[in-house]
């Protein structure tokens, strides 16, 4: 069984605040945002929060 997380913060790609749901299971991570491919990921507070659970 996996874990589910909800993070909130400012999304520069969408230019708005948003909540992101992240699910982890068997070493895989699925986020309902562009985590892993976002051009703004280095400066994204949501991406930083997601990286902490890896």
PDBQT receptor file of N, H, CA, C and O in Angstrom, charges set to zero:
ATOM      1  N   UNK A   1       0.842  -1.182   0.000  1.00  0.00    +0.000 N 
ATOM      2  CA  UNK A   1       0.000   0.000   0.000  1.00  0.00    +0.000 C 
ATOM      3  C   UNK A   1       0.885   1.242   0.000  1.00  0.00    +0.000 C 
ATOM      4  O   UNK A   1       1.909   1.274   0.683  1.00  0.00    +0.000 OA
ATOM      5  N   UNK A   2       0.505   2.243  -0.746  1.00  0.00    +0.000 N 
ATOM      6  H   UNK A   2      -0.327   2.217  -1.301  1.00  0.00    +0.000 HD
ATOM      7  CA  UNK A   2       1.294   3.450  -0.878  1.00  0.00    +0.000 C 
ATOM      8  C   UNK A   2       0.840   4.548   0.061  1.00  0.00    +0.000 C 
ATOM      9  O   UNK A   2      -0.097   4.390   0.844  1.00  0.00    +0.000 OA
ATOM     10  N   UNK A   3       1.528   5.648  -0.043  1.00  0.00    +0.000 N 
ATOM     11  H   UNK A   3       2.289   5.776  -0.678  1.00  0.00    +0.000 HD
ATOM     12  CA  UNK A   3       1.212   6.835   0.754  1.00  0.00    +0.000 C 
ATOM     13  C   UNK A   3       0.711   7.932  -0.162  1.00  0.00    +0.000 C 
ATOM     14  O   UNK A   3       1.030   7.963  -1.350  1.00  0.00    +0.000 OA
ATOM     15  N   UNK A   4      -0.073   8.826   0.401  1.00  0.00    +0.000 N 
ATOM     16  H   UNK A   4      -0.333   8.800   1.367  1.00  0.00    +0.000 HD
ATOM     17  CA  UNK A   4      -0.580   9.970  -0.352  1.00  0.00    +0.000 C 
ATOM     18  C   UNK A   4      -0.247  11.244   0.410  1.00  0.00    +0.000 C 
ATOM     19  O   UNK A   4      -0.416  11.318   1.627  1.00  0.00    +0.000 OA
ATOM     20  N   UNK A   5       0.225  12.235  -0.317  1.00  0.00    +0.000 N 
ATOM     21  H   UNK A   5       0.362  12.175  -1.306  1.00  0.00    +0.000 HD
ATOM     22  CA  UNK A   5       0.607  13.516   0.263  1.00  0.00    +0.000 C 
ATOM     23  C   UNK A   5      -0.095  14.633  -0.507  1.00  0.00    +0.000 C 
ATOM     24  O   UNK A   5      -0.392  14.495  -1.694  1.00  0.00    +0.000 OA
ATOM     25  N   UNK A   6      -0.349  15.726   0.180  1.00  0.00    +0.000 N 
ATOM     26  H   UNK A   6      -0.107  15.838   1.144  1.00  0.00    +0.000 HD
ATOM     27  CA  UNK A   6      -0.904  16.908  -0.466  1.00  0.00    +0.000 C 
ATOM     28  C   UNK A   6      -0.016  18.094  -0.107  1.00  0.00    +0.000 C 
ATOM     29  O   UNK A   6       0.199  18.389   1.069  1.00  0.00    +0.000 OA
ATOM     30  N   UNK A   7       0.496  18.767  -1.130  1.00  0.00    +0.000 N 
ATOM     31  H   UNK A   7       0.322  18.527  -2.085  1.00  0.00    +0.000 HD
ATOM     32  CA  UNK A   7       1.358  19.923  -0.948  1.00  0.00    +0.000 C 
ATOM     33  C   UNK A   7       0.703  21.137  -1.578  1.00  0.00    +0.000 C 
ATOM     34  O   UNK A   7      -0.031  21.019  -2.559  1.00  0.00    +0.000 OA
ATOM     35  N   UNK A   8       0.969  22.291  -1.018  1.00  0.00    +0.000 N 
ATOM     36  H   UNK A   8       1.565  22.387  -0.221  1.00  0.00    +0.000 HD
ATOM     37  CA  UNK A   8       0.428  23.508  -1.613  1.00  0.00    +0.000 C 
ATOM     38  C   UNK A   8       1.543  24.535  -1.735  1.00  0.00    +0.000 C 
ATOM     39  O   UNK A   8       2.512  24.529  -0.975  1.00  0.00    +0.000 OA
ATOM     40  N   UNK A   9       1.376  25.414  -2.711  1.00  0.00    +0.000 N 
ATOM     41  H   UNK A   9       0.589  25.419  -3.328  1.00  0.00    +0.000 HD
ATOM     42  CA  UNK A   9       2.354  26.457  -2.943  1.00  0.00    +0.000 C 
ATOM     43  C   UNK A   9       2.061  27.163  -4.256  1.00  0.00    +0.000 C 
ATOM     44  O   UNK A   9       1.029  26.936  -4.888  1.00  0.00    +0.000 OA
ATOM     45  N   UNK A  10       2.975  28.009  -4.646  1.00  0.00    +0.000 N 
ATOM     46  H   UNK A  10       3.813  28.193  -4.133  1.00  0.00    +0.000 HD
ATOM     47  CA  UNK A  10       2.827  28.772  -5.885  1.00  0.00    +0.000 C 
ATOM     48  C   UNK A  10       3.402  27.980  -7.045  1.00  0.00    +0.000 C 
ATOM     49  O   UNK A  10       4.529  27.492  -6.972  1.00  0.00    +0.000 OA
ATOM     50  N   UNK A  11       2.637  27.854  -8.102  1.00  0.00    +0.000 N 
ATOM     51  H   UNK A  11       1.721  28.250  -8.161  1.00  0.00    +0.000 HD
ATOM     52  CA  UNK A  11       3.075  27.179  -9.328  1.00  0.00    +0.000 C 
ATOM     53  C   UNK A  11       3.383  28.241 -10.374  1.00  0.00    +0.000 C 
ATOM     54  O   UNK A  11       2.477  28.914 -10.865  1.00  0.00    +0.000 OA
ATOM     55  N   UNK A  12       4.651  28.394 -10.712  1.00  0.00    +0.000 N 
ATOM     56  H   UNK A  12       5.387  27.848 -10.313  1.00  0.00    +0.000 HD
ATOM     57  CA  UNK A  12       5.038  29.407 -11.692  1.00  0.00    +0.000 C 
ATOM     58  C   UNK A  12       4.581  29.021 -13.101  1.00  0.00    +0.000 C 
ATOM     59  O   UNK A  12       4.257  29.892 -13.908  1.00  0.00    +0.000 OA
ATOM     60  N   UNK A  13       4.554  27.719 -13.396  1.00  0.00    +0.000 N 
ATOM     61  H   UNK A  13       4.817  27.012 -12.740  1.00  0.00    +0.000 HD
ATOM     62  CA  UNK A  13       4.126  27.263 -14.717  1.00  0.00    +0.000 C 
ATOM     63  C   UNK A  13       2.674  27.648 -14.985  1.00  0.00    +0.000 C 
ATOM     64  O   UNK A  13       2.314  27.988 -16.112  1.00  0.00    +0.000 OA
ATOM     65  N   UNK A  14       1.838  27.592 -13.939  1.00  0.00    +0.000 N 
ATOM     66  H   UNK A  14       2.130  27.316 -13.024  1.00  0.00    +0.000 HD
ATOM     67  CA  UNK A  14       0.430  27.960 -14.088  1.00  0.00    +0.000 C 
ATOM     68  C   UNK A  14       0.146  29.370 -13.589  1.00  0.00    +0.000 C 
ATOM     69  O   UNK A  14      -0.969  29.871 -13.735  1.00  0.00    +0.000 OA
ATOM     70  N   UNK A  15       1.155  30.010 -12.999  1.00  0.00    +0.000 N 
ATOM     71  H   UNK A  15       2.061  29.603 -12.880  1.00  0.00    +0.000 HD
ATOM     72  CA  UNK A  15       1.039  31.358 -12.453  1.00  0.00    +0.000 C 
ATOM     73  C   UNK A  15      -0.131  31.482 -11.489  1.00  0.00    +0.000 C 
ATOM     74  O   UNK A  15      -0.966  32.380 -11.596  1.00  0.00    +0.000 OA
ATOM     75  N   UNK A  16      -0.161  30.536 -10.531  1.00  0.00    +0.000 N 
ATOM     76  H   UNK A  16       0.517  29.806 -10.444  1.00  0.00    +0.000 HD
ATOM     77  CA  UNK A  16      -1.217  30.554  -9.517  1.00  0.00    +0.000 C 
ATOM     78  C   UNK A  16      -0.841  29.630  -8.357  1.00  0.00    +0.000 C 
ATOM     79  O   UNK A  16       0.026  28.765  -8.482  1.00  0.00    +0.000 OA
ATOM     80  N   UNK A  17      -1.506  29.835  -7.250  1.00  0.00    +0.000 N 
ATOM     81  H   UNK A  17      -2.210  30.537  -7.148  1.00  0.00    +0.000 HD
ATOM     82  CA  UNK A  17      -1.352  28.914  -6.127  1.00  0.00    +0.000 C 
ATOM     83  C   UNK A  17      -2.112  27.650  -6.458  1.00  0.00    +0.000 C 
ATOM     84  O   UNK A  17      -3.151  27.683  -7.117  1.00  0.00    +0.000 OA
ATOM     85  N   UNK A  18      -1.571  26.524  -5.985  1.00  0.00    +0.000 N 
ATOM     86  H   UNK A  18      -0.726  26.498  -5.450  1.00  0.00    +0.000 HD
ATOM     87  CA  UNK A  18      -2.290  25.282  -6.229  1.00  0.00    +0.000 C 
ATOM     88  C   UNK A  18      -1.911  24.215  -5.221  1.00  0.00    +0.000 C 
ATOM     89  O   UNK A  18      -0.897  24.316  -4.531  1.00  0.00    +0.000 OA
ATOM     90  N   UNK A  19      -2.740  23.203  -5.152  1.00  0.00    +0.000 N 
ATOM     91  H   UNK A  19      -3.564  23.122  -5.712  1.00  0.00    +0.000 HD
ATOM     92  CA  UNK A  19      -2.483  22.036  -4.320  1.00  0.00    +0.000 C 
ATOM     93  C   UNK A  19      -2.118  20.887  -5.249  1.00  0.00    +0.000 C 
ATOM     94  O   UNK A  19      -2.746  20.691  -6.290  1.00  0.00    +0.000 OA
ATOM     95  N   UNK A  20      -1.097  20.129  -4.861  1.00  0.00    +0.000 N 
ATOM     96  H   UNK A  20      -0.587  20.288  -4.016  1.00  0.00    +0.000 HD
ATOM     97  CA  UNK A  20      -0.624  19.008  -5.668  1.00  0.00    +0.000 C 
ATOM     98  C   UNK A  20      -0.742  17.733  -4.839  1.00  0.00    +0.000 C 
ATOM     99  O   UNK A  20      -0.279  17.675  -3.700  1.00  0.00    +0.000 OA
ATOM    100  N   UNK A  21      -1.358  16.728  -5.418  1.00  0.00    +0.000 N 
ATOM    101  H   UNK A  21      -1.734  16.775  -6.344  1.00  0.00    +0.000 HD
ATOM    102  CA  UNK A  21      -1.474  15.423  -4.776  1.00  0.00    +0.000 C 
ATOM    103  C   UNK A  21      -0.360  14.530  -5.294  1.00  0.00    +0.000 C 
ATOM    104  O   UNK A  21      -0.129  14.441  -6.500  1.00  0.00    +0.000 OA
ATOM    105  N   UNK A  22       0.327  13.871  -4.373  1.00  0.00    +0.000 N 
ATOM    106  H   UNK A  22       0.140  13.943  -3.393  1.00  0.00    +0.000 HD
ATOM    107  CA  UNK A  22       1.429  12.974  -4.721  1.00  0.00    +0.000 C 
ATOM    108  C   UNK A  22       1.148  11.613  -4.102  1.00  0.00    +0.000 C 
ATOM    109  O   UNK A  22       0.818  11.514  -2.920  1.00  0.00    +0.000 OA
ATOM    110  N   UNK A  23       1.279  10.574  -4.903  1.00  0.00    +0.000 N 
ATOM    111  H   UNK A  23       1.547  10.655  -5.863  1.00  0.00    +0.000 HD
ATOM    112  CA  UNK A  23       1.104   9.214  -4.422  1.00  0.00    +0.000 C 
ATOM    113  C   UNK A  23       2.401   8.452  -4.624  1.00  0.00    +0.000 C 
ATOM    114  O   UNK A  23       3.037   8.556  -5.673  1.00  0.00    +0.000 OA
ATOM    115  N   UNK A  24       2.790   7.683  -3.611  1.00  0.00    +0.000 N 
ATOM    116  H   UNK A  24       2.274   7.599  -2.759  1.00  0.00    +0.000 HD
ATOM    117  CA  UNK A  24       3.972   6.843  -3.715  1.00  0.00    +0.000 C 
ATOM    118  C   UNK A  24       3.561   5.401  -3.471  1.00  0.00    +0.000 C 
ATOM    119  O   UNK A  24       2.760   5.099  -2.587  1.00  0.00    +0.000 OA
ATOM    120  N   UNK A  25       4.132   4.522  -4.277  1.00  0.00    +0.000 N 
ATOM    121  H   UNK A  25       4.783   4.767  -4.996  1.00  0.00    +0.000 HD
ATOM    122  CA  UNK A  25       3.864   3.102  -4.096  1.00  0.00    +0.000 C 
ATOM    123  C   UNK A  25       4.978   2.306  -4.761  1.00  0.00    +0.000 C 
ATOM    124  O   UNK A  25       5.309   2.532  -5.925  1.00  0.00    +0.000 OA
ATOM    125  N   UNK A  26       5.552   1.374  -4.010  1.00  0.00    +0.000 N 
ATOM    126  H   UNK A  26       5.284   1.190  -3.065  1.00  0.00    +0.000 HD
ATOM    127  CA  UNK A  26       6.613   0.501  -4.526  1.00  0.00    +0.000 C 
ATOM    128  C   UNK A  26       7.756   1.280  -5.170  1.00  0.00    +0.000 C 
ATOM    129  O   UNK A  26       8.278   0.873  -6.208  1.00  0.00    +0.000 OA
ATOM    130  N   UNK A  27       8.139   2.377  -4.570  1.00  0.00    +0.000 N 
ATOM    131  H   UNK A  27       7.715   2.707  -3.726  1.00  0.00    +0.000 HD
ATOM    132  CA  UNK A  27       9.260   3.159  -5.063  1.00  0.00    +0.000 C 
ATOM    133  C   UNK A  27       8.942   4.093  -6.217  1.00  0.00    +0.000 C 
ATOM    134  O   UNK A  27       9.830   4.798  -6.696  1.00  0.00    +0.000 OA
ATOM    135  N   UNK A  28       7.697   4.114  -6.676  1.00  0.00    +0.000 N 
ATOM    136  H   UNK A  28       6.975   3.541  -6.287  1.00  0.00    +0.000 HD
ATOM    137  CA  UNK A  28       7.322   5.040  -7.749  1.00  0.00    +0.000 C 
ATOM    138  C   UNK A  28       6.574   6.219  -7.163  1.00  0.00    +0.000 C 
ATOM    139  O   UNK A  28       5.925   6.109  -6.122  1.00  0.00    +0.000 OA
ATOM    140  N   UNK A  29       6.671   7.320  -7.830  1.00  0.00    +0.000 N 
ATOM    141  H   UNK A  29       7.198   7.409  -8.675  1.00  0.00    +0.000 HD
ATOM    142  CA  UNK A  29       6.040   8.548  -7.374  1.00  0.00    +0.000 C 
ATOM    143  C   UNK A  29       5.192   9.110  -8.514  1.00  0.00    +0.000 C 
ATOM    144  O   UNK A  29       5.663   9.230  -9.645  1.00  0.00    +0.000 OA
ATOM    145  N   UNK A  30       3.953   9.449  -8.211  1.00  0.00    +0.000 N 
ATOM    146  H   UNK A  30       3.571   9.352  -7.292  1.00  0.00    +0.000 HD
ATOM    147  CA  UNK A  30       3.079  10.071  -9.193  1.00  0.00    +0.000 C 
ATOM    148  C   UNK A  30       2.542  11.365  -8.598  1.00  0.00    +0.000 C 
ATOM    149  O   UNK A  30       1.973  11.371  -7.506  1.00  0.00    +0.000 OA
ATOM    150  N   UNK A  31       2.728  12.455  -9.323  1.00  0.00    +0.000 N 
ATOM    151  H   UNK A  31       3.191  12.450 -10.209  1.00  0.00    +0.000 HD
ATOM    152  CA  UNK A  31       2.246  13.762  -8.888  1.00  0.00    +0.000 C 
ATOM    153  C   UNK A  31       1.309  14.308  -9.952  1.00  0.00    +0.000 C 
ATOM    154  O   UNK A  31       1.511  14.074 -11.143  1.00  0.00    +0.000 OA
ATOM    155  N   UNK A  32       0.280  15.038  -9.521  1.00  0.00    +0.000 N 
ATOM    156  H   UNK A  32       0.115  15.228  -8.553  1.00  0.00    +0.000 HD
ATOM    157  CA  UNK A  32      -0.649  15.610 -10.497  1.00  0.00    +0.000 C 
ATOM    158  C   UNK A  32      -0.197  16.998 -10.950  1.00  0.00    +0.000 C 
ATOM    159  O   UNK A  32      -0.995  17.925 -11.085  1.00  0.00    +0.000 OA
ATOM    160  N   UNK A  33       1.099  17.105 -11.176  1.00  0.00    +0.000 N 
ATOM    161  H   UNK A  33       1.748  16.352 -11.066  1.00  0.00    +0.000 HD
ATOM    162  CA  UNK A  33       1.700  18.294 -11.771  1.00  0.00    +0.000 C 
ATOM    163  C   UNK A  33       2.831  17.811 -12.672  1.00  0.00    +0.000 C 
ATOM    164  O   UNK A  33       2.969  16.606 -12.884  1.00  0.00    +0.000 OA
ATOM    165  N   UNK A  34       3.619  18.693 -13.190  1.00  0.00    +0.000 N 
ATOM    166  H   UNK A  34       3.507  19.671 -13.017  1.00  0.00    +0.000 HD
ATOM    167  CA  UNK A  34       4.701  18.320 -14.120  1.00  0.00    +0.000 C 
ATOM    168  C   UNK A  34       6.003  17.997 -13.395  1.00  0.00    +0.000 C 
ATOM    169  O   UNK A  34       7.079  18.142 -13.975  1.00  0.00    +0.000 OA
ATOM    170  N   UNK A  35       5.926  17.564 -12.149  1.00  0.00    +0.000 N 
ATOM    171  H   UNK A  35       5.052  17.446 -11.678  1.00  0.00    +0.000 HD
ATOM    172  CA  UNK A  35       7.135  17.261 -11.381  1.00  0.00    +0.000 C 
ATOM    173  C   UNK A  35       8.016  16.298 -12.177  1.00  0.00    +0.000 C 
ATOM    174  O   UNK A  35       7.554  15.260 -12.650  1.00  0.00    +0.000 OA
ATOM    175  N   UNK A  36       9.271  16.657 -12.312  1.00  0.00    +0.000 N 
ATOM    176  H   UNK A  36       9.646  17.501 -11.928  1.00  0.00    +0.000 HD
ATOM    177  CA  UNK A  36      10.219  15.866 -13.074  1.00  0.00    +0.000 C 
ATOM    178  C   UNK A  36      10.477  16.438 -14.458  1.00  0.00    +0.000 C 
ATOM    179  O   UNK A  36      11.516  16.161 -15.057  1.00  0.00    +0.000 OA
ATOM    180  N   UNK A  37       9.545  17.232 -14.972  1.00  0.00    +0.000 N 
ATOM    181  H   UNK A  37       8.702  17.457 -14.485  1.00  0.00    +0.000 HD
ATOM    182  CA  UNK A  37       9.693  17.831 -16.300  1.00  0.00    +0.000 C 
ATOM    183  C   UNK A  37       9.427  19.325 -16.318  1.00  0.00    +0.000 C 
ATOM    184  O   UNK A  37       9.461  19.939 -17.385  1.00  0.00    +0.000 OA
ATOM    185  N   UNK A  38       9.170  19.913 -15.192  1.00  0.00    +0.000 N 
ATOM    186  H   UNK A  38       9.142  19.415 -14.325  1.00  0.00    +0.000 HD
ATOM    187  CA  UNK A  38       8.823  21.329 -15.138  1.00  0.00    +0.000 C 
ATOM    188  C   UNK A  38      10.076  22.199 -15.301  1.00  0.00    +0.000 C 
ATOM    189  O   UNK A  38      11.083  21.958 -14.634  1.00  0.00    +0.000 OA
ATOM    190  N   UNK A  39      10.022  23.202 -16.176  1.00  0.00    +0.000 N 
ATOM    191  H   UNK A  39       9.204  23.397 -16.718  1.00  0.00    +0.000 HD
ATOM    192  CA  UNK A  39      11.197  24.061 -16.356  1.00  0.00    +0.000 C 
ATOM    193  C   UNK A  39      11.486  24.943 -15.136  1.00  0.00    +0.000 C 
ATOM    194  O   UNK A  39      12.585  25.486 -15.021  1.00  0.00    +0.000 OA
ATOM    195  N   UNK A  40      10.531  25.092 -14.236  1.00  0.00    +0.000 N 
ATOM    196  H   UNK A  40       9.639  24.651 -14.328  1.00  0.00    +0.000 HD
ATOM    197  CA  UNK A  40      10.709  25.933 -13.053  1.00  0.00    +0.000 C 
ATOM    198  C   UNK A  40      10.972  25.115 -11.792  1.00  0.00    +0.000 C 
ATOM    199  O   UNK A  40      10.947  25.659 -10.687  1.00  0.00    +0.000 OA
ATOM    200  N   UNK A  41      11.216  23.846 -11.940  1.00  0.00    +0.000 N 
ATOM    201  H   UNK A  41      11.236  23.404 -12.837  1.00  0.00    +0.000 HD
ATOM    202  CA  UNK A  41      11.330  22.936 -10.804  1.00  0.00    +0.000 C 
ATOM    203  C   UNK A  41      12.406  23.339  -9.798  1.00  0.00    +0.000 C 
ATOM    204  O   UNK A  41      12.216  23.152  -8.596  1.00  0.00    +0.000 OA
ATOM    205  N   UNK A  42      13.522  23.882 -10.257  1.00  0.00    +0.000 N 
ATOM    206  H   UNK A  42      13.676  24.033 -11.234  1.00  0.00    +0.000 HD
ATOM    207  CA  UNK A  42      14.603  24.254  -9.340  1.00  0.00    +0.000 C 
ATOM    208  C   UNK A  42      14.168  25.332  -8.358  1.00  0.00    +0.000 C 
ATOM    209  O   UNK A  42      14.700  25.395  -7.249  1.00  0.00    +0.000 OA
ATOM    210  N   UNK A  43      13.224  26.175  -8.731  1.00  0.00    +0.000 N 
ATOM    211  H   UNK A  43      12.792  26.123  -9.632  1.00  0.00    +0.000 HD
ATOM    212  CA  UNK A  43      12.763  27.260  -7.869  1.00  0.00    +0.000 C 
ATOM    213  C   UNK A  43      11.380  27.018  -7.298  1.00  0.00    +0.000 C 
ATOM    214  O   UNK A  43      10.786  27.930  -6.722  1.00  0.00    +0.000 OA
ATOM    215  N   UNK A  44      10.861  25.827  -7.443  1.00  0.00    +0.000 N 
ATOM    216  H   UNK A  44      11.343  25.087  -7.910  1.00  0.00    +0.000 HD
ATOM    217  CA  UNK A  44       9.485  25.518  -7.041  1.00  0.00    +0.000 C 
ATOM    218  C   UNK A  44       9.426  24.995  -5.608  1.00  0.00    +0.000 C 
ATOM    219  O   UNK A  44      10.088  24.014  -5.270  1.00  0.00    +0.000 OA
ATOM    220  N   UNK A  45       8.634  25.651  -4.776  1.00  0.00    +0.000 N 
ATOM    221  H   UNK A  45       8.096  26.447  -5.051  1.00  0.00    +0.000 HD
ATOM    222  CA  UNK A  45       8.505  25.204  -3.390  1.00  0.00    +0.000 C 
ATOM    223  C   UNK A  45       7.768  23.862  -3.304  1.00  0.00    +0.000 C 
ATOM    224  O   UNK A  45       8.034  23.062  -2.407  1.00  0.00    +0.000 OA
ATOM    225  N   UNK A  46       6.849  23.621  -4.234  1.00  0.00    +0.000 N 
ATOM    226  H   UNK A  46       6.633  24.271  -4.963  1.00  0.00    +0.000 HD
ATOM    227  CA  UNK A  46       6.141  22.341  -4.241  1.00  0.00    +0.000 C 
ATOM    228  C   UNK A  46       7.114  21.213  -4.603  1.00  0.00    +0.000 C 
ATOM    229  O   UNK A  46       7.108  20.159  -3.967  1.00  0.00    +0.000 OA
ATOM    230  N   UNK A  47       7.939  21.434  -5.613  1.00  0.00    +0.000 N 
ATOM    231  H   UNK A  47       7.944  22.290  -6.129  1.00  0.00    +0.000 HD
ATOM    232  CA  UNK A  47       8.928  20.423  -6.024  1.00  0.00    +0.000 C 
ATOM    233  C   UNK A  47       9.914  20.130  -4.889  1.00  0.00    +0.000 C 
ATOM    234  O   UNK A  47      10.329  18.984  -4.713  1.00  0.00    +0.000 OA
ATOM    235  N   UNK A  48      10.283  21.138  -4.134  1.00  0.00    +0.000 N 
ATOM    236  H   UNK A  48       9.946  22.069  -4.277  1.00  0.00    +0.000 HD
ATOM    237  CA  UNK A  48      11.177  20.931  -2.999  1.00  0.00    +0.000 C 
ATOM    238  C   UNK A  48      10.525  20.043  -1.945  1.00  0.00    +0.000 C 
ATOM    239  O   UNK A  48      11.184  19.184  -1.359  1.00  0.00    +0.000 OA
ATOM    240  N   UNK A  49       9.229  20.250  -1.704  1.00  0.00    +0.000 N 
ATOM    241  H   UNK A  49       8.694  20.948  -2.180  1.00  0.00    +0.000 HD
ATOM    242  CA  UNK A  49       8.500  19.425  -0.746  1.00  0.00    +0.000 C 
ATOM    243  C   UNK A  49       8.398  17.982  -1.240  1.00  0.00    +0.000 C 
ATOM    244  O   UNK A  49       8.531  17.046  -0.452  1.00  0.00    +0.000 OA
ATOM    245  N   UNK A  50       8.165  17.803  -2.526  1.00  0.00    +0.000 N 
ATOM    246  H   UNK A  50       8.058  18.564  -3.166  1.00  0.00    +0.000 HD
ATOM    247  CA  UNK A  50       8.077  16.458  -3.099  1.00  0.00    +0.000 C 
ATOM    248  C   UNK A  50       9.425  15.752  -2.990  1.00  0.00    +0.000 C 
ATOM    249  O   UNK A  50       9.477  14.568  -2.658  1.00  0.00    +0.000 OA
ATOM    250  N   UNK A  51      10.504  16.458  -3.263  1.00  0.00    +0.000 N 
ATOM    251  H   UNK A  51      10.462  17.421  -3.532  1.00  0.00    +0.000 HD
ATOM    252  CA  UNK A  51      11.845  15.876  -3.197  1.00  0.00    +0.000 C 
ATOM    253  C   UNK A  51      12.171  15.372  -1.799  1.00  0.00    +0.000 C 
ATOM    254  O   UNK A  51      12.939  14.421  -1.656  1.00  0.00    +0.000 OA
ATOM    255  N   UNK A  52      11.614  15.977  -0.777  1.00  0.00    +0.000 N 
ATOM    256  H   UNK A  52      10.990  16.750  -0.893  1.00  0.00    +0.000 HD
ATOM    257  CA  UNK A  52      11.879  15.558   0.597  1.00  0.00    +0.000 C 
ATOM    258  C   UNK A  52      11.290  14.201   0.925  1.00  0.00    +0.000 C 
ATOM    259  O   UNK A  52      11.768  13.547   1.852  1.00  0.00    +0.000 OA
ATOM    260  N   UNK A  53      10.272  13.747   0.206  1.00  0.00    +0.000 N 
ATOM    261  H   UNK A  53       9.884  14.278  -0.548  1.00  0.00    +0.000 HD
ATOM    262  CA  UNK A  53       9.669  12.455   0.509  1.00  0.00    +0.000 C 
ATOM    263  C   UNK A  53      10.296  11.313  -0.279  1.00  0.00    +0.000 C 
ATOM    264  O   UNK A  53      10.016  10.147  -0.001  1.00  0.00    +0.000 OA
ATOM    265  N   UNK A  54      11.130  11.628  -1.246  1.00  0.00    +0.000 N 
ATOM    266  H   UNK A  54      11.357  12.575  -1.472  1.00  0.00    +0.000 HD
ATOM    267  CA  UNK A  54      11.769  10.587  -2.074  1.00  0.00    +0.000 C 
ATOM    268  C   UNK A  54      12.721   9.753  -1.269  1.00  0.00    +0.000 C 
ATOM    269  O   UNK A  54      13.343   8.836  -1.804  1.00  0.00    +0.000 OA
TER     270      UNK A  54
